[in-house]
Amino acid sequence: MESAAQIRTAFGERLRTLRTARGHSTARAVANLTGLDENRYARYERGEVEPSLATILKLCRALEVEPNELFGYPPSKSRQR
């Protein structure tokens, strides 16, 4: 079973990967899109803290992904084309 720290680290890595795949070269860009403090957002990417459910929703909207993708699961069949 994975520890909380391992789960946060994996989440942060996926978040960074999705950010760059969507053309956002800096953490600041996504922080601005979501209204989050840049340092707080960077801490999510580094796996230091966990975002709230409201923040996860903001991240999904800004990155145009489903929560499944953010958590490492494949997108739903309706999103696969």
C-alpha angles and dihedrals in degrees: 000000000000120000122237089253092054091049092050091048093050091047091051092050091051090047091053092046092050091046093054093041088056091053099257105134096185138045087231091066093058092039089056092048092052099038090240126140108261093231091051092050091048089053089057090053091048091050094240097125138017122240121234121246090258090053092048088055091051091049092050091051094046093048094038093233135126120247088249090064092047090053094047101260123122117266117265117272091253090062096045113092 
